[in-house]
Amino acid sequence: MIGIELRRPDGSFATEETYRIAKAMLATGFITLPEGSHGNVLSITPPLVIGKSTIEKAVKTLARVIRELNL
């Protein structure tokens, strides 16, 4: 399990942004979930058997989603 905590430049919790990223990732076929007490942690739980190419695709997709959402 991997958790990526998201905060705004002012240090506040990026709850709305985390939900937007999770929704966009789901649309691309990757399941991520907003977690944490403030909903600002993007939770990624890959299967136990995952290939390097799938990990690379997920990371590239996440980077693209963040750019496209202007975050």
CHARMM-style PDB file with segment names, atoms N, HN, CA, C and O in Angstrom:
ATOM      1  N   MET     1       0.843  -1.178   0.000  1.00  0.00      PROA
ATOM      2  CA  MET     1       0.000   0.000   0.000  1.00  0.00      PROA
ATOM      3  C   MET     1       0.885   1.237   0.000  1.00  0.00      PROA
ATOM      4  O   MET     1       1.905   1.301   0.686  1.00  0.00      PROA
ATOM      5  N   ILE     2       0.470   2.200  -0.779  1.00  0.00      PROA
ATOM      6  HN  ILE     2      -0.359   2.148  -1.336  1.00  0.00      PROA
ATOM      7  CA  ILE     2       1.189   3.464  -0.880  1.00  0.00      PROA
ATOM      8  C   ILE     2       0.203   4.590  -0.592  1.00  0.00      PROA
ATOM      9  O   ILE     2      -0.936   4.548  -1.057  1.00  0.00      PROA
ATOM     10  N   GLY     3       0.620   5.571   0.153  1.00  0.00      PROA
ATOM     11  HN  GLY     3       1.545   5.605   0.531  1.00  0.00      PROA
ATOM     12  CA  GLY     3      -0.212   6.732   0.408  1.00  0.00      PROA
ATOM     13  C   GLY     3       0.526   7.999   0.032  1.00  0.00      PROA
ATOM     14  O   GLY     3       1.671   8.200   0.436  1.00  0.00      PROA
ATOM     15  N   ILE     4      -0.120   8.849  -0.735  1.00  0.00      PROA
ATOM     16  HN  ILE     4      -1.051   8.686  -1.063  1.00  0.00      PROA
ATOM     17  CA  ILE     4       0.471  10.125  -1.133  1.00  0.00      PROA
ATOM     18  C   ILE     4      -0.371  11.235  -0.517  1.00  0.00      PROA
ATOM     19  O   ILE     4      -1.512  11.459  -0.920  1.00  0.00      PROA
ATOM     20  N   GLU     5       0.204  11.930   0.466  1.00  0.00      PROA
ATOM     21  HN  GLU     5       1.131  11.748   0.794  1.00  0.00      PROA
ATOM     22  CA  GLU     5      -0.535  13.013   1.111  1.00  0.00      PROA
ATOM     23  C   GLU     5      -0.465  14.266   0.242  1.00  0.00      PROA
ATOM     24  O   GLU     5       0.609  14.685  -0.191  1.00  0.00      PROA
ATOM     25  N   LEU     6      -1.629  14.846   0.000  1.00  0.00      PROA
ATOM     26  HN  LEU     6      -2.501  14.505   0.351  1.00  0.00      PROA
ATOM     27  CA  LEU     6      -1.711  16.040  -0.834  1.00  0.00      PROA
ATOM     28  C   LEU     6      -2.086  17.254   0.013  1.00  0.00      PROA
ATOM     29  O   LEU     6      -3.043  17.227   0.788  1.00  0.00      PROA
ATOM     30  N   ARG     7      -1.309  18.309  -0.158  1.00  0.00      PROA
ATOM     31  HN  ARG     7      -0.532  18.331  -0.787  1.00  0.00      PROA
ATOM     32  CA  ARG     7      -1.575  19.578   0.524  1.00  0.00      PROA
ATOM     33  C   ARG     7      -1.479  20.702  -0.488  1.00  0.00      PROA
ATOM     34  O   ARG     7      -0.784  20.600  -1.498  1.00  0.00      PROA
ATOM     35  N   ARG     8      -2.193  21.773  -0.194  1.00  0.00      PROA
ATOM     36  HN  ARG     8      -2.758  21.856   0.627  1.00  0.00      PROA
ATOM     37  CA  ARG     8      -2.119  22.971  -1.030  1.00  0.00      PROA
ATOM     38  C   ARG     8      -0.858  23.751  -0.657  1.00  0.00      PROA
ATOM     39  O   ARG     8      -0.263  23.503   0.391  1.00  0.00      PROA
ATOM     40  N   PRO     9      -0.448  24.694  -1.514  1.00  0.00      PROA
ATOM     41  CA  PRO     9       0.759  25.479  -1.214  1.00  0.00      PROA
ATOM     42  C   PRO     9       0.716  26.170   0.156  1.00  0.00      PROA
ATOM     43  O   PRO     9       1.758  26.399   0.771  1.00  0.00      PROA
ATOM     44  N   ASP    10      -0.489  26.501   0.628  1.00  0.00      PROA
ATOM     45  HN  ASP    10      -1.335  26.316   0.128  1.00  0.00      PROA
ATOM     46  CA  ASP    10      -0.586  27.159   1.938  1.00  0.00      PROA
ATOM     47  C   ASP    10      -0.560  26.168   3.104  1.00  0.00      PROA
ATOM     48  O   ASP    10      -0.650  26.569   4.264  1.00  0.00      PROA
ATOM     49  N   GLY    11      -0.436  24.872   2.792  1.00  0.00      PROA
ATOM     50  HN  GLY    11      -0.362  24.547   1.849  1.00  0.00      PROA
ATOM     51  CA  GLY    11      -0.358  23.839   3.834  1.00  0.00      PROA
ATOM     52  C   GLY    11      -1.687  23.218   4.203  1.00  0.00      PROA
ATOM     53  O   GLY    11      -1.718  22.256   4.970  1.00  0.00      PROA
ATOM     54  N   SER    12      -2.793  23.739   3.680  1.00  0.00      PROA
ATOM     55  HN  SER    12      -2.769  24.521   3.057  1.00  0.00      PROA
ATOM     56  CA  SER    12      -4.108  23.169   4.007  1.00  0.00      PROA
ATOM     57  C   SER    12      -4.309  21.849   3.280  1.00  0.00      PROA
ATOM     58  O   SER    12      -3.622  21.560   2.300  1.00  0.00      PROA
ATOM     59  N   PHE    13      -5.245  21.056   3.758  1.00  0.00      PROA
ATOM     60  HN  PHE    13      -5.803  21.290   4.554  1.00  0.00      PROA
ATOM     61  CA  PHE    13      -5.507  19.738   3.197  1.00  0.00      PROA
ATOM     62  C   PHE    13      -6.152  19.854   1.815  1.00  0.00      PROA
ATOM     63  O   PHE    13      -7.105  20.610   1.629  1.00  0.00      PROA
ATOM     64  N   ALA    14      -5.631  19.107   0.861  1.00  0.00      PROA
ATOM     65  HN  ALA    14      -4.857  18.492   1.012  1.00  0.00      PROA
ATOM     66  CA  ALA    14      -6.133  19.145  -0.516  1.00  0.00      PROA
ATOM     67  C   ALA    14      -7.176  18.048  -0.727  1.00  0.00      PROA
ATOM     68  O   ALA    14      -7.009  17.175  -1.579  1.00  0.00      PROA
ATOM     69  N   THR    15      -8.239  18.102   0.050  1.00  0.00      PROA
ATOM     70  HN  THR    15      -8.375  18.811   0.742  1.00  0.00      PROA
ATOM     71  CA  THR    15      -9.274  17.072  -0.002  1.00  0.00      PROA
ATOM     72  C   THR    15      -9.978  17.031  -1.352  1.00  0.00      PROA
ATOM     73  O   THR    15     -10.097  15.964  -1.955  1.00  0.00      PROA
ATOM     74  N   GLU    16     -10.440  18.165  -1.827  1.00  0.00      PROA
ATOM     75  HN  GLU    16     -10.344  19.031  -1.337  1.00  0.00      PROA
ATOM     76  CA  GLU    16     -11.164  18.215  -3.100  1.00  0.00      PROA
ATOM     77  C   GLU    16     -10.271  17.738  -4.249  1.00  0.00      PROA
ATOM     78  O   GLU    16     -10.719  16.998  -5.125  1.00  0.00      PROA
ATOM     79  N   GLU    17      -9.018  18.165  -4.237  1.00  0.00      PROA
ATOM     80  HN  GLU    17      -8.655  18.765  -3.525  1.00  0.00      PROA
ATOM     81  CA  GLU    17      -8.087  17.781  -5.285  1.00  0.00      PROA
ATOM     82  C   GLU    17      -7.835  16.269  -5.279  1.00  0.00      PROA
ATOM     83  O   GLU    17      -7.716  15.648  -6.335  1.00  0.00      PROA
ATOM     84  N   THR    18      -7.756  15.692  -4.089  1.00  0.00      PROA
ATOM     85  HN  THR    18      -7.852  16.197  -3.231  1.00  0.00      PROA
ATOM     86  CA  THR    18      -7.541  14.250  -3.966  1.00  0.00      PROA
ATOM     87  C   THR    18      -8.708  13.483  -4.567  1.00  0.00      PROA
ATOM     88  O   THR    18      -8.502  12.492  -5.268  1.00  0.00      PROA
ATOM     89  N   TYR    19      -9.925  13.927  -4.302  1.00  0.00      PROA
ATOM     90  HN  TYR    19     -10.092  14.732  -3.732  1.00  0.00      PROA
ATOM     91  CA  TYR    19     -11.108  13.276  -4.879  1.00  0.00      PROA
ATOM     92  C   TYR    19     -11.116  13.411  -6.403  1.00  0.00      PROA
ATOM     93  O   TYR    19     -11.482  12.470  -7.107  1.00  0.00      PROA
ATOM     94  N   ARG    20     -10.722  14.554  -6.905  1.00  0.00      PROA
ATOM     95  HN  ARG    20     -10.425  15.318  -6.333  1.00  0.00      PROA
ATOM     96  CA  ARG    20     -10.678  14.756  -8.359  1.00  0.00      PROA
ATOM     97  C   ARG    20      -9.648  13.832  -9.017  1.00  0.00      PROA
ATOM     98  O   ARG    20      -9.902  13.273 -10.084  1.00  0.00      PROA
ATOM     99  N   ILE    21      -8.492  13.675  -8.378  1.00  0.00      PROA
ATOM    100  HN  ILE    21      -8.286  14.129  -7.511  1.00  0.00      PROA
ATOM    101  CA  ILE    21      -7.470  12.774  -8.904  1.00  0.00      PROA
ATOM    102  C   ILE    21      -7.976  11.336  -8.892  1.00  0.00      PROA
ATOM    103  O   ILE    21      -7.821  10.616  -9.878  1.00  0.00      PROA
ATOM    104  N   ALA    22      -8.581  10.914  -7.781  1.00  0.00      PROA
ATOM    105  HN  ALA    22      -8.707  11.499  -6.980  1.00  0.00      PROA
ATOM    106  CA  ALA    22      -9.089   9.539  -7.679  1.00  0.00      PROA
ATOM    107  C   ALA    22     -10.130   9.253  -8.758  1.00  0.00      PROA
ATOM    108  O   ALA    22     -10.130   8.178  -9.357  1.00  0.00      PROA
ATOM    109  N   LYS    23     -11.007  10.207  -9.000  1.00  0.00      PROA
ATOM    110  HN  LYS    23     -11.007  11.080  -8.513  1.00  0.00      PROA
ATOM    111  CA  LYS    23     -12.045  10.038 -10.023  1.00  0.00      PROA
ATOM    112  C   LYS    23     -11.422   9.942 -11.411  1.00  0.00      PROA
ATOM    113  O   LYS    23     -11.825   9.101 -12.214  1.00  0.00      PROA
ATOM    114  N   ALA    24     -10.447  10.794 -11.698  1.00  0.00      PROA
ATOM    115  HN  ALA    24     -10.120  11.478 -11.046  1.00  0.00      PROA
ATOM    116  CA  ALA    24      -9.786  10.768 -13.000  1.00  0.00      PROA
ATOM    117  C   ALA    24      -8.973   9.489 -13.186  1.00  0.00      PROA
ATOM    118  O   ALA    24      -8.940   8.938 -14.287  1.00  0.00      PROA
ATOM    119  N   MET    25      -8.321   9.010 -12.137  1.00  0.00      PROA
ATOM    120  HN  MET    25      -8.348   9.457 -11.243  1.00  0.00      PROA
ATOM    121  CA  MET    25      -7.565   7.770 -12.239  1.00  0.00      PROA
ATOM    122  C   MET    25      -8.497   6.593 -12.499  1.00  0.00      PROA
ATOM    123  O   MET    25      -8.161   5.697 -13.274  1.00  0.00      PROA
ATOM    124  N   LEU    26      -9.651   6.584 -11.867  1.00  0.00      PROA
ATOM    125  HN  LEU    26      -9.925   7.311 -11.237  1.00  0.00      PROA
ATOM    126  CA  LEU    26     -10.624   5.514 -12.099  1.00  0.00      PROA
ATOM    127  C   LEU    26     -11.066   5.497 -13.554  1.00  0.00      PROA
ATOM    128  O   LEU    26     -11.250   4.429 -14.138  1.00  0.00      PROA
ATOM    129  N   ALA    27     -11.237   6.669 -14.137  1.00  0.00      PROA
ATOM    130  HN  ALA    27     -11.088   7.537 -13.663  1.00  0.00      PROA
ATOM    131  CA  ALA    27     -11.640   6.760 -15.545  1.00  0.00      PROA
ATOM    132  C   ALA    27     -10.577   6.182 -16.472  1.00  0.00      PROA
ATOM    133  O   ALA    27     -10.890   5.795 -17.598  1.00  0.00      PROA
ATOM    134  N   THR    28      -9.321   6.118 -16.018  1.00  0.00      PROA
ATOM    135  HN  THR    28      -9.066   6.433 -15.104  1.00  0.00      PROA
ATOM    136  CA  THR    28      -8.245   5.545 -16.833  1.00  0.00      PROA
ATOM    137  C   THR    28      -8.007   4.069 -16.517  1.00  0.00      PROA
ATOM    138  O   THR    28      -7.161   3.426 -17.139  1.00  0.00      PROA
ATOM    139  N   GLY    29      -8.755   3.533 -15.548  1.00  0.00      PROA
ATOM    140  HN  GLY    29      -9.442   4.055 -15.043  1.00  0.00      PROA
ATOM    141  CA  GLY    29      -8.631   2.116 -15.224  1.00  0.00      PROA
ATOM    142  C   GLY    29      -7.814   1.803 -13.988  1.00  0.00      PROA
ATOM    143  O   GLY    29      -7.579   0.633 -13.685  1.00  0.00      PROA
ATOM    144  N   PHE    30      -7.376   2.822 -13.272  1.00  0.00      PROA
ATOM    145  HN  PHE    30      -7.567   3.772 -13.519  1.00  0.00      PROA
ATOM    146  CA  PHE    30      -6.608   2.610 -12.044  1.00  0.00      PROA
ATOM    147  C   PHE    30      -7.463   2.988 -10.842  1.00  0.00      PROA
ATOM    148  O   PHE    30      -8.047   4.071 -10.798  1.00  0.00      PROA
ATOM    149  N   ILE    31      -7.532   2.090  -9.871  1.00  0.00      PROA
ATOM    150  HN  ILE    31      -7.058   1.210  -9.906  1.00  0.00      PROA
ATOM    151  CA  ILE    31      -8.323   2.347  -8.670  1.00  0.00      PROA
ATOM    152  C   ILE    31      -7.420   2.952  -7.603  1.00  0.00      PROA
ATOM    153  O   ILE    31      -6.484   2.314  -7.122  1.00  0.00      PROA
ATOM    154  N   THR    32      -7.719   4.185  -7.247  1.00  0.00      PROA
ATOM    155  HN  THR    32      -8.480   4.703  -7.637  1.00  0.00      PROA
ATOM    156  CA  THR    32      -7.073   4.864  -6.127  1.00  0.00      PROA
ATOM    157  C   THR    32      -8.200   5.393  -5.246  1.00  0.00      PROA
ATOM    158  O   THR    32      -9.302   5.653  -5.729  1.00  0.00      PROA
ATOM    159  N   LEU    33      -7.928   5.549  -3.980  1.00  0.00      PROA
ATOM    160  HN  LEU    33      -7.033   5.338  -3.588  1.00  0.00      PROA
ATOM    161  CA  LEU    33      -8.982   5.991  -3.067  1.00  0.00      PROA
ATOM    162  C   LEU    33      -8.507   7.143  -2.192  1.00  0.00      PROA
ATOM    163  O   LEU    33      -7.361   7.151  -1.744  1.00  0.00      PROA
ATOM    164  N   PRO    34      -9.390   8.123  -1.944  1.00  0.00      PROA
ATOM    165  CA  PRO    34      -9.058   9.168  -0.973  1.00  0.00      PROA
ATOM    166  C   PRO    34      -9.164   8.574   0.432  1.00  0.00      PROA
ATOM    167  O   PRO    34     -10.180   7.972   0.783  1.00  0.00      PROA
ATOM    168  N   GLU    35      -8.143   8.740   1.207  1.00  0.00      PROA
ATOM    169  HN  GLU    35      -7.318   9.229   0.921  1.00  0.00      PROA
ATOM    170  CA  GLU    35      -8.101   8.179   2.564  1.00  0.00      PROA
ATOM    171  C   GLU    35      -7.641   9.242   3.555  1.00  0.00      PROA
ATOM    172  O   GLU    35      -7.411  10.395   3.190  1.00  0.00      PROA
ATOM    173  N   GLY    36      -7.514   8.843   4.779  1.00  0.00      PROA
ATOM    174  HN  GLY    36      -7.701   7.906   5.076  1.00  0.00      PROA
ATOM    175  CA  GLY    36      -7.046   9.723   5.839  1.00  0.00      PROA
ATOM    176  C   GLY    36      -8.186  10.487   6.481  1.00  0.00      PROA
ATOM    177  O   GLY    36      -9.278  10.583   5.921  1.00  0.00      PROA
ATOM    178  N   SER    37      -7.931  11.018   7.631  1.00  0.00      PROA
ATOM    179  HN  SER    37      -7.044  10.941   8.086  1.00  0.00      PROA
ATOM    180  CA  SER    37      -8.980  11.713   8.383  1.00  0.00      PROA
ATOM    181  C   SER    37      -9.477  12.969   7.686  1.00  0.00      PROA
ATOM    182  O   SER    37     -10.570  13.449   7.984  1.00  0.00      PROA
ATOM    183  N   HSD    38      -8.682  13.510   6.753  1.00  0.00      PROA
ATOM    184  HN  HSD    38      -7.794  13.120   6.511  1.00  0.00      PROA
ATOM    185  CA  HSD    38      -9.101  14.698   6.008  1.00  0.00      PROA
ATOM    186  C   HSD    38      -9.376  14.392   4.540  1.00  0.00      PROA
ATOM    187  O   HSD    38      -9.683  15.296   3.763  1.00  0.00      PROA
ATOM    188  N   GLY    39      -9.265  13.118   4.158  1.00  0.00      PROA
ATOM    189  HN  GLY    39      -9.015  12.383   4.789  1.00  0.00      PROA
ATOM    190  CA  GLY    39      -9.518  12.725   2.775  1.00  0.00      PROA
ATOM    191  C   GLY    39      -8.495  13.258   1.799  1.00  0.00      PROA
ATOM    192  O   GLY    39      -8.785  13.383   0.609  1.00  0.00      PROA
ATOM    193  N   ASN    40      -7.298  13.578   2.280  1.00  0.00      PROA
ATOM    194  HN  ASN    40      -7.063  13.477   3.247  1.00  0.00      PROA
ATOM    195  CA  ASN    40      -6.278  14.169   1.407  1.00  0.00      PROA
ATOM    196  C   ASN    40      -5.096  13.233   1.134  1.00  0.00      PROA
ATOM    197  O   ASN    40      -4.038  13.671   0.684  1.00  0.00      PROA
ATOM    198  N   VAL    41      -5.289  11.949   1.411  1.00  0.00      PROA
ATOM    199  HN  VAL    41      -6.149  11.593   1.777  1.00  0.00      PROA
ATOM    200  CA  VAL    41      -4.250  10.962   1.122  1.00  0.00      PROA
ATOM    201  C   VAL    41      -4.746  10.080  -0.013  1.00  0.00      PROA
ATOM    202  O   VAL    41      -5.787   9.434   0.108  1.00  0.00      PROA
ATOM    203  N   LEU    42      -4.006  10.050  -1.112  1.00  0.00      PROA
ATOM    204  HN  LEU    42      -3.160  10.575  -1.210  1.00  0.00      PROA
ATOM    205  CA  LEU    42      -4.363   9.209  -2.239  1.00  0.00      PROA
ATOM    206  C   LEU    42      -3.782   7.825  -1.971  1.00  0.00      PROA
ATOM    207  O   LEU    42      -2.565   7.642  -1.962  1.00  0.00      PROA
ATOM    208  N   SER    43      -4.657   6.864  -1.755  1.00  0.00      PROA
ATOM    209  HN  SER    43      -5.646   7.012  -1.763  1.00  0.00      PROA
ATOM    210  CA  SER    43      -4.249   5.498  -1.426  1.00  0.00      PROA
ATOM    211  C   SER    43      -4.152   4.667  -2.697  1.00  0.00      PROA
ATOM    212  O   SER    43      -5.074   4.640  -3.512  1.00  0.00      PROA
ATOM    213  N   ILE    44      -3.019   3.989  -2.849  1.00  0.00      PROA
ATOM    214  HN  ILE    44      -2.270   4.010  -2.186  1.00  0.00      PROA
ATOM    215  CA  ILE    44      -2.784   3.119  -3.998  1.00  0.00      PROA
ATOM    216  C   ILE    44      -2.415   1.751  -3.446  1.00  0.00      PROA
ATOM    217  O   ILE    44      -1.425   1.611  -2.728  1.00  0.00      PROA
ATOM    218  N   THR    45      -3.210   0.744  -3.780  1.00  0.00      PROA
ATOM    219  HN  THR    45      -4.014   0.857  -4.363  1.00  0.00      PROA
ATOM    220  CA  THR    45      -2.964  -0.610  -3.307  1.00  0.00      PROA
ATOM    221  C   THR    45      -2.845  -1.541  -4.512  1.00  0.00      PROA
ATOM    222  O   THR    45      -3.846  -2.087  -4.978  1.00  0.00      PROA
ATOM    223  N   PRO    46      -1.627  -1.723  -5.016  1.00  0.00      PROA
ATOM    224  CA  PRO    46      -1.462  -2.578  -6.185  1.00  0.00      PROA
ATOM    225  C   PRO    46      -1.612  -4.055  -5.802  1.00  0.00      PROA
ATOM    226  O   PRO    46      -1.457  -4.417  -4.636  1.00  0.00      PROA
ATOM    227  N   PRO    47      -1.914  -4.900  -6.787  1.00  0.00      PROA
ATOM    228  CA  PRO    47      -1.988  -6.328  -6.498  1.00  0.00      PROA
ATOM    229  C   PRO    47      -0.607  -6.862  -6.107  1.00  0.00      PROA
ATOM    230  O   PRO    47       0.412  -6.240  -6.407  1.00  0.00      PROA
ATOM    231  N   LEU    48      -0.580  -8.009  -5.441  1.00  0.00      PROA
ATOM    232  HN  LEU    48      -1.407  -8.515  -5.197  1.00  0.00      PROA
ATOM    233  CA  LEU    48       0.697  -8.594  -5.039  1.00  0.00      PROA
ATOM    234  C   LEU    48       1.553  -8.959  -6.243  1.00  0.00      PROA
ATOM    235  O   LEU    48       2.781  -8.901  -6.178  1.00  0.00      PROA
ATOM    236  N   VAL    49       0.914  -9.330  -7.324  1.00  0.00      PROA
ATOM    237  HN  VAL    49      -0.083  -9.377  -7.377  1.00  0.00      PROA
ATOM    238  CA  VAL    49       1.634  -9.681  -8.542  1.00  0.00      PROA
ATOM    239  C   VAL    49       1.413  -8.547  -9.545  1.00  0.00      PROA
ATOM    240  O   VAL    49       0.370  -8.463 -10.193  1.00  0.00      PROA
ATOM    241  N   ILE    50       2.409  -7.689  -9.653  1.00  0.00      PROA
ATOM    242  HN  ILE    50       3.256  -7.757  -9.126  1.00  0.00      PROA
ATOM    243  CA  ILE    50       2.288  -6.550 -10.565  1.00  0.00      PROA
ATOM    244  C   ILE    50       3.606  -6.409 -11.311  1.00  0.00      PROA
ATOM    245  O   ILE    50       4.680  -6.527 -10.722  1.00  0.00      PROA
ATOM    246  N   GLY    51       3.516  -6.159 -12.590  1.00  0.00      PROA
ATOM    247  HN  GLY    51       2.643  -6.062 -13.068  1.00  0.00      PROA
ATOM    248  CA  GLY    51       4.715  -6.034 -13.402  1.00  0.00      PROA
ATOM    249  C   GLY    51       5.251  -4.610 -13.440  1.00  0.00      PROA
ATOM    250  O   GLY    51       4.539  -3.646 -13.158  1.00  0.00      PROA
ATOM    251  N   LYS    52       6.506  -4.511 -13.792  1.00  0.00      PROA
ATOM    252  HN  LYS    52       7.084  -5.294 -14.021  1.00  0.00      PROA
ATOM    253  CA  LYS    52       7.173  -3.210 -13.877  1.00  0.00      PROA
ATOM    254  C   LYS    52       6.464  -2.297 -14.869  1.00  0.00      PROA
ATOM    255  O   LYS    52       6.325  -1.100 -14.617  1.00  0.00      PROA
ATOM    256  N   SER    53       6.020  -2.842 -15.982  1.00  0.00      PROA
ATOM    257  HN  SER    53       6.134  -3.814 -16.187  1.00  0.00      PROA
ATOM    258  CA  SER    53       5.367  -2.010 -16.993  1.00  0.00      PROA
ATOM    259  C   SER    53       4.054  -1.422 -16.477  1.00  0.00      PROA
ATOM    260  O   SER    53       3.704  -0.293 -16.823  1.00  0.00      PROA
ATOM    261  N   THR    54       3.332  -2.171 -15.658  1.00  0.00      PROA
ATOM    262  HN  THR    54       3.616  -3.088 -15.376  1.00  0.00      PROA
ATOM    263  CA  THR    54       2.077  -1.663 -15.092  1.00  0.00      PROA
ATOM    264  C   THR    54       2.354  -0.550 -14.091  1.00  0.00      PROA
ATOM    265  O   THR    54       1.629   0.444 -14.044  1.00  0.00      PROA
ATOM    266  N   ILE    55       3.392  -0.715 -13.300  1.00  0.00      PROA
ATOM    267  HN  ILE    55       3.981  -1.522 -13.338  1.00  0.00      PROA
ATOM    268  CA  ILE    55       3.771   0.331 -12.337  1.00  0.00      PROA
ATOM    269  C   ILE    55       4.168   1.609 -13.085  1.00  0.00      PROA
ATOM    270  O   ILE    55       3.759   2.708 -12.710  1.00  0.00      PROA
ATOM    271  N   GLU    56       4.960   1.454 -14.134  1.00  0.00      PROA
ATOM    272  HN  GLU    56       5.292   0.562 -14.438  1.00  0.00      PROA
ATOM    273  CA  GLU    56       5.384   2.616 -14.919  1.00  0.00      PROA
ATOM    274  C   GLU    56       4.184   3.313 -15.552  1.00  0.00      PROA
ATOM    275  O   GLU    56       4.111   4.541 -15.573  1.00  0.00      PROA
ATOM    276  N   LYS    57       3.249   2.525 -16.063  1.00  0.00      PROA
ATOM    277  HN  LYS    57       3.308   1.527 -16.045  1.00  0.00      PROA
ATOM    278  CA  LYS    57       2.047   3.105 -16.670  1.00  0.00      PROA
ATOM    279  C   LYS    57       1.225   3.867 -15.633  1.00  0.00      PROA
ATOM    280  O   LYS    57       0.713   4.950 -15.917  1.00  0.00      PROA
ATOM    281  N   ALA    58       1.100   3.302 -14.432  1.00  0.00      PROA
ATOM    282  HN  ALA    58       1.516   2.422 -14.201  1.00  0.00      PROA
ATOM    283  CA  ALA    58       0.330   3.958 -13.377  1.00  0.00      PROA
ATOM    284  C   ALA    58       0.966   5.284 -12.968  1.00  0.00      PROA
ATOM    285  O   ALA    58       0.265   6.279 -12.784  1.00  0.00      PROA
ATOM    286  N   VAL    59       2.278   5.299 -12.827  1.00  0.00      PROA
ATOM    287  HN  VAL    59       2.847   4.491 -12.977  1.00  0.00      PROA
ATOM    288  CA  VAL    59       2.980   6.526 -12.431  1.00  0.00      PROA
ATOM    289  C   VAL    59       2.842   7.591 -13.521  1.00  0.00      PROA
ATOM    290  O   VAL    59       2.580   8.756 -13.220  1.00  0.00      PROA
ATOM    291  N   LYS    60       3.016   7.200 -14.775  1.00  0.00      PROA
ATOM    292  HN  LYS    60       3.229   6.254 -15.019  1.00  0.00      PROA
ATOM    293  CA  LYS    60       2.864   8.144 -15.878  1.00  0.00      PROA
ATOM    294  C   LYS    60       1.438   8.674 -15.963  1.00  0.00      PROA
ATOM    295  O   LYS    60       1.221   9.856 -16.232  1.00  0.00      PROA
ATOM    296  N   THR    61       0.474   7.795 -15.732  1.00  0.00      PROA
ATOM    297  HN  THR    61       0.650   6.836 -15.514  1.00  0.00      PROA
ATOM    298  CA  THR    61      -0.931   8.215 -15.766  1.00  0.00      PROA
ATOM    299  C   THR    61      -1.221   9.186 -14.635  1.00  0.00      PROA
ATOM    300  O   THR    61      -1.895  10.194 -14.846  1.00  0.00      PROA
ATOM    301  N   LEU    62      -0.723   8.902 -13.436  1.00  0.00      PROA
ATOM    302  HN  LEU    62      -0.175   8.083 -13.265  1.00  0.00      PROA
ATOM    303  CA  LEU    62      -0.926   9.804 -12.303  1.00  0.00      PROA
ATOM    304  C   LEU    62      -0.321  11.171 -12.588  1.00  0.00      PROA
ATOM    305  O   LEU    62      -0.952  12.191 -12.311  1.00  0.00      PROA
ATOM    306  N   ALA    63       0.883  11.210 -13.132  1.00  0.00      PROA
ATOM    307  HN  ALA    63       1.395  10.381 -13.357  1.00  0.00      PROA
ATOM    308  CA  ALA    63       1.530  12.485 -13.469  1.00  0.00      PROA
ATOM    309  C   ALA    63       0.705  13.247 -14.504  1.00  0.00      PROA
ATOM    310  O   ALA    63       0.532  14.461 -14.397  1.00  0.00      PROA
ATOM    311  N   ARG    64       0.203  12.534 -15.497  1.00  0.00      PROA
ATOM    312  HN  ARG    64       0.344  11.548 -15.585  1.00  0.00      PROA
ATOM    313  CA  ARG    64      -0.607  13.178 -16.544  1.00  0.00      PROA
ATOM    314  C   ARG    64      -1.897  13.738 -15.963  1.00  0.00      PROA
ATOM    315  O   ARG    64      -2.288  14.859 -16.290  1.00  0.00      PROA
ATOM    316  N   VAL    65      -2.562  12.971 -15.106  1.00  0.00      PROA
ATOM    317  HN  VAL    65      -2.244  12.061 -14.840  1.00  0.00      PROA
ATOM    318  CA  VAL    65      -3.808  13.411 -14.477  1.00  0.00      PROA
ATOM    319  C   VAL    65      -3.567  14.677 -13.659  1.00  0.00      PROA
ATOM    320  O   VAL    65      -4.346  15.627 -13.743  1.00  0.00      PROA
ATOM    321  N   ILE    66      -2.517  14.695 -12.887  1.00  0.00      PROA
ATOM    322  HN  ILE    66      -1.885  13.924 -12.819  1.00  0.00      PROA
ATOM    323  CA  ILE    66      -2.208  15.868 -12.060  1.00  0.00      PROA
ATOM    324  C   ILE    66      -1.955  17.097 -12.953  1.00  0.00      PROA
ATOM    325  O   ILE    66      -2.422  18.193 -12.646  1.00  0.00      PROA
ATOM    326  N   ARG    67      -1.223  16.911 -14.042  1.00  0.00      PROA
ATOM    327  HN  ARG    67      -0.844  16.020 -14.291  1.00  0.00      PROA
ATOM    328  CA  ARG    67      -0.995  18.030 -14.980  1.00  0.00      PROA
ATOM    329  C   ARG    67      -2.297  18.505 -15.598  1.00  0.00      PROA
ATOM    330  O   ARG    67      -2.561  19.706 -15.660  1.00  0.00      PROA
ATOM    331  N   GLU    68      -3.120  17.549 -16.061  1.00  0.00      PROA
ATOM    332  HN  GLU    68      -2.905  16.574 -16.011  1.00  0.00      PROA
ATOM    333  CA  GLU    68      -4.366  17.917 -16.728  1.00  0.00      PROA
ATOM    334  C   GLU    68      -5.351  18.617 -15.799  1.00  0.00      PROA
ATOM    335  O   GLU    68      -6.138  19.454 -16.240  1.00  0.00      PROA
ATOM    336  N   LEU    69      -5.308  18.273 -14.512  1.00  0.00      PROA
ATOM    337  HN  LEU    69      -4.669  17.592 -14.153  1.00  0.00      PROA
ATOM    338  CA  LEU    69      -6.190  18.924 -13.539  1.00  0.00      PROA
ATOM    339  C   LEU    69      -5.593  20.235 -13.027  1.00  0.00      PROA
ATOM    340  O   LEU    69      -6.190  20.900 -12.182  1.00  0.00      PROA
ATOM    341  N   ASN    70      -4.415  20.607 -13.538  1.00  0.00      PROA
ATOM    342  HN  ASN    70      -3.930  20.066 -14.225  1.00  0.00      PROA
ATOM    343  CA  ASN    70      -3.729  21.837 -13.131  1.00  0.00      PROA
ATOM    344  C   ASN    70      -3.517  21.913 -11.629  1.00  0.00      PROA
ATOM    345  O   ASN    70      -3.804  22.933 -11.003  1.00  0.00      PROA
ATOM    346  N   LEU    71      -3.011  20.825 -11.052  1.00  0.00      PROA
ATOM    347  HN  LEU    71      -2.777  19.996 -11.560  1.00  0.00      PROA
ATOM    348  CA  LEU    71      -2.782  20.792  -9.604  1.00  0.00      PROA
ATOM    349  C   LEU    71      -1.320  20.967  -9.276  1.00  0.00      PROA
ATOM    350  OT1 LEU    71      -0.946  20.964  -8.103  1.00  0.00      PROA
TER     351      LEU     71
END
